[in-house]
Amino acid sequence: MKKKKYYVSVIITNYNKEKYIVETIKSVQSQEYKNFEIIVIDNFSTDNSYKLISKYKRVRLFRNITKKASALNQIKSIEIGLKKSKGNIICLLDGDDIFKKDKLRNIVEYFAKNPYSQAVCDIPLIKDKSQLNEFNYDKKRANNNKIWPTTFPTSSISVKKKYLLDCIKEFQKEKFEFLEIDFRLCCLFSLHKKNYNVLNKNLTYYRQVNDGIMSRYKKFEKNWWIKRSQAFDFFFFIKKKFKKKYTYSLDYFLTKTISKIYNGLK
């Protein structure tokens, strides 16, 4: 493996992660593989996290000054990070998650052995208070004509820079305001199977927190149904664009009906 060939840009998005951001940054700094840079994009944090990050001399810190809906703001922040990045491999990381110390080494080794691959997801360990569980990856959802594929958490996604830029161009990024980048990428990956793989290793700790993006969508409540409706719309939009077959399920019609009722109550 030629290490000099692969320079990794770790793009961290931060919003009020004062409690976790130091541990997140240190998990990258302690990597076995040393040919990397750390870029942090702050999203209008009102806590002390920006000040904490600014103390790290080797961390390139920027602010996202375009405030939008939370999911769209996340995508915009990653775009900023991409423009500032120097790496040919991008590892995404949320401001409250952690990389295991061999994460970058394993990712670089994967791309070195699979030069035509464009993206890879590792299988994260879910940290929920005192519990630690492996992310449930359902291989049966590879056949995704009826429903979208498994969504791997953002922090477990590693992508070649050019391919990530190409994916973002396909997003219709100003639409589907409830859909984060991890869902959008995993939908595209499912259509580009030759370019994408799942690495059967636990390289990331994904932290479930009460103030995370996903905490806004409690199951069967209003925003959960509206987000689910947008997910169907995005999935079918991508299917049509790439001329792939798809079917409308009972789940689809139920979701659209309930989300319309909620939208009518605005």
C-alpha positions in Angstrom: 0.0 0.0 0.0 1.4 3.4 -1.0 0.4 5.7 1.8 1.4 8.9 0.0 -1.2 8.2 -2.7 -4.1 8.6 -0.2 -4.7 11.8 1.7 -7.8 11.7 3.8 -9.9 14.8 4.7 -12.1 14.2 7.8 -15.0 16.6 7.6 -16.7 17.2 10.9 -20.0 19.1 11.2 -20.6 20.7 14.6 -23.7 22.3 16.1 -23.7 22.8 19.9 -21.6 19.7 20.6 -19.6 21.2 23.4 -20.1 18.0 25.5 -18.7 15.7 22.8 -16.6 17.7 20.3 -13.2 17.4 22.1 -13.5 13.6 22.2 -14.6 13.6 18.6 -11.5 15.6 17.5 -9.1 13.6 19.7 -10.4 10.3 18.1 -9.2 11.6 14.7 -5.9 13.0 16.0 -5.0 9.6 17.5 -5.4 7.7 14.2 -2.8 5.1 13.3 -2.8 6.4 9.8 -1.3 9.9 9.8 -1.8 11.2 6.3 -5.0 13.3 7.0 -6.4 16.7 7.7 -9.3 17.7 10.0 -11.9 20.2 8.8 -14.6 21.3 11.1 -17.7 23.3 9.9 -19.6 25.0 12.6 -23.4 25.6 12.2 -24.3 28.6 14.2 -23.3 27.0 17.6 -24.5 29.0 20.6 -22.6 27.0 23.2 -18.8 26.9 23.9 -18.0 24.3 21.2 -16.6 26.8 18.6 -14.1 28.2 21.2 -13.0 24.7 22.2 -12.4 23.7 18.5 -10.5 26.9 17.8 -7.8 25.9 20.3 -6.7 23.0 18.1 -3.9 24.4 15.8 -4.1 21.5 13.3 -7.9 21.7 12.9 -9.1 23.9 10.0 -12.2 25.5 11.4 -14.9 27.3 9.3 -18.4 28.6 9.8 -21.4 27.9 7.7 -23.1 31.3 7.4 -26.1 30.1 5.3 -28.7 29.1 7.8 -31.4 26.7 6.5 -33.5 23.8 7.7 -31.3 21.4 9.7 -30.8 18.7 7.1 -30.1 21.2 4.3 -27.8 23.1 6.6 -25.8 19.8 7.2 -25.5 19.3 3.4 -24.4 22.9 2.9 -21.7 22.5 5.7 -20.3 19.4 4.1 -20.2 21.2 0.7 -18.1 24.0 2.4 -15.8 21.3 3.8 -15.4 19.7 0.4 -14.4 23.0 -1.1 -11.8 23.5 1.6 -10.5 19.9 1.6 -7.3 18.7 0.1 -7.9 14.9 0.4 -8.9 12.5 -2.3 -10.8 10.4 0.3 -13.5 12.0 2.4 -14.5 10.6 5.8 -17.6 12.2 7.2 -18.0 12.6 11.0 -20.7 14.2 13.1 -19.6 16.3 16.0 -20.7 13.8 18.7 -19.4 10.6 17.1 -16.0 8.9 17.4 -13.6 7.1 15.1 -11.8 4.0 16.4 -8.0 4.5 16.1 -7.7 2.1 13.1 -10.6 3.7 11.1 -8.5 5.7 8.6 -6.0 2.9 8.1 -8.8 0.4 7.3 -10.5 2.8 5.0 -7.3 3.6 3.1 -6.4 -0.1 2.9 -9.9 -0.8 1.5 -9.6 1.8 -1.3 -6.0 0.6 -2.1 -7.3 -3.0 -2.5 -10.4 -1.8 -4.4 -9.3 1.1 -6.6 -12.5 1.2 -8.6 -14.7 1.5 -5.6 -16.0 4.9 -4.9 -17.6 4.6 -1.5 -17.6 2.3 1.6 -19.6 2.1 4.8 -18.3 0.5 8.0 -20.7 -1.0 10.5 -20.9 1.4 13.5 -21.3 0.5 17.1 -24.3 2.4 18.6 -23.6 4.2 21.9 -26.9 4.6 23.8 -26.1 5.8 27.3 -24.4 2.8 28.9 -25.3 0.3 26.1 -23.2 -0.5 23.1 -24.9 -2.3 20.2 -23.9 -3.1 16.6 -25.8 -1.3 13.9 -28.3 -3.6 12.3 -27.5 -4.0 8.6 -30.3 -5.7 6.7 -28.8 -7.3 3.6 -32.2 -8.2 2.3 -32.9 -4.5 1.6 -30.4 -4.7 -1.3 -33.5 -5.5 -3.4 -35.0 -2.0 -3.0 -37.8 -1.8 -5.5 -40.3 -1.5 -2.7 -38.5 0.5 -0.1 -35.3 2.5 0.3 -32.1 0.8 1.3 -30.6 0.7 4.8 -29.3 4.1 5.8 -25.9 4.0 7.4 -25.1 6.8 9.8 -23.1 9.7 8.3 -20.1 9.0 10.4 -19.7 5.5 9.0 -19.6 6.8 5.4 -16.3 7.2 3.5 -16.2 8.4 -0.1 -13.8 9.4 -2.8 -14.0 13.2 -3.1 -14.9 13.4 -6.8 -17.7 10.8 -6.4 -19.1 12.7 -3.4 -19.2 15.9 -5.4 -21.0 14.1 -8.2 -23.5 12.6 -5.7 -24.4 16.0 -4.3 -25.1 17.3 -7.8 -27.8 14.6 -8.0 -29.5 15.6 -4.7 -31.8 18.4 -5.7 -30.1 19.7 -2.5 -32.5 22.6 -1.9 -35.5 20.2 -1.7 -36.5 17.5 0.7 -35.6 19.7 3.7 -36.0 16.8 6.3 -33.6 14.4 4.5 -30.0 14.2 5.8 -27.0 13.4 3.7 -26.7 9.9 4.9 -30.1 8.8 3.5 -29.5 10.6 0.2 -26.1 9.0 -0.2 -27.3 5.5 0.6 -30.1 5.8 -1.9 -27.5 6.7 -4.6 -25.1 4.0 -3.4 -27.9 1.4 -3.8 -28.2 2.3 -7.5 -24.4 2.3 -8.0 -23.7 -1.1 -6.5 -20.5 -1.6 -8.4 -19.0 1.6 -6.9 -20.0 0.9 -3.3 -19.4 -1.7 -0.6 -20.0 -2.4 3.1 -16.9 -3.1 5.1 -17.7 -5.7 7.7 -15.7 -4.0 10.5 -16.7 -1.8 13.5 -14.7 1.4 13.0 -17.1 4.0 14.2 -19.0 4.8 17.4 -22.3 6.4 16.7 -23.7 8.3 19.7 -27.5 8.4 20.2 -28.2 11.7 21.9 -31.4 13.6 22.9 -30.5 16.7 20.9 -29.4 15.0 17.7 -31.1 15.6 14.3 -33.0 12.2 14.5 -34.5 13.2 17.9 -36.8 15.6 16.1 -38.6 12.7 14.4 -40.5 10.6 17.0 -42.0 7.6 15.5 -45.6 8.1 14.2 -45.7 11.8 15.1 -46.2 14.6 12.5 -42.6 15.2 11.4 -41.9 11.5 11.2 -44.7 11.0 8.6 -43.7 14.1 6.6 -40.0 13.0 6.6 -41.1 9.5 5.5 -43.1 11.1 2.7 -40.1 13.1 1.5 -38.0 9.9 1.7 -40.4 8.2 -0.7 -40.4 11.2 -3.0 -36.6 11.4 -3.1 -36.2 7.7 -3.6 -38.5 7.6 -6.6 -37.0 10.8 -8.0 -33.6 9.1 -8.0 -35.1 5.8 -9.4 -36.7 7.8 -12.3 -33.5 9.7 -13.0 -31.5 6.6 -13.4 -34.3 4.8 -15.2 -34.6 2.1 -12.6 -37.8 0.1 -11.8 -39.8 0.9 -8.7 -43.2 0.0 -7.3 -45.7 1.8 -5.1 -46.4 -0.1 -1.9 -49.2 0.0 0.6 -46.7 1.7 2.9 -46.2 4.4 0.3 -50.0 5.2 0.0 -50.5 5.1 3.8 -47.5 7.5 4.3 -48.7 9.9 1.6 -52.2 10.0 3.0 -51.2 10.7 6.6 -48.6 13.3 5.6 -51.1 15.1 3.5 -53.5 15.2 6.5 -50.7 16.7 8.6 -49.7 19.2 5.9 -53.4 20.3 5.7 -53.4 21.1 9.4 -50.7 23.8 9.0 
